[in-house]
Amino acid sequence: MDFYIYYQVKDADAASLLAAVVPMQAALGARHAVACQLKRRPEARDGMQTWMEVYAATPSGFAAALDAAVAQAGLAAWTAGPRHTEVFTDLVPCA
């Protein structure tokens, strides 16, 4: 399963959030052998940026590990509103 998590952050909080997300993703990637990406929309709107975390080919139980990592990193302090999670699975396995 692949996880796509998107949320908003105020322009003023972007640097602090980046400093928290990058090491969190590095630890999750190393601990769970997951490829992690961090993205954002190119434009800000009304002083808000939209960011997306991507976690590809996650193992069973990854959702709980991600929730714990987010809480430990304190991401809620820099996000504006909820984190929205979308989960996708492959229709056809890669050859």
HELIX and SHEET records of a PDB file:
HELIX    1   1 ASP A   11  ASP A   13  5                                   3    
HELIX    2   2 ALA A   14  HIS A   32  1                                  19    
HELIX    3   3 PHE A   62  ALA A   73  1                                  12    
HELIX    4   4 LEU A   75  ALA A   77  5                                   3    
SHEET    1   A 4 ALA A  35  ARG A  40  0                                        
SHEET    2   A 4 MET A  48  ALA A  56 -1                                        
SHEET    3   A 4 ASP A   2  LYS A  10 -1                                        
SHEET    4   A 4 ALA A  80  PHE A  88 -1                                        
END                                                                             
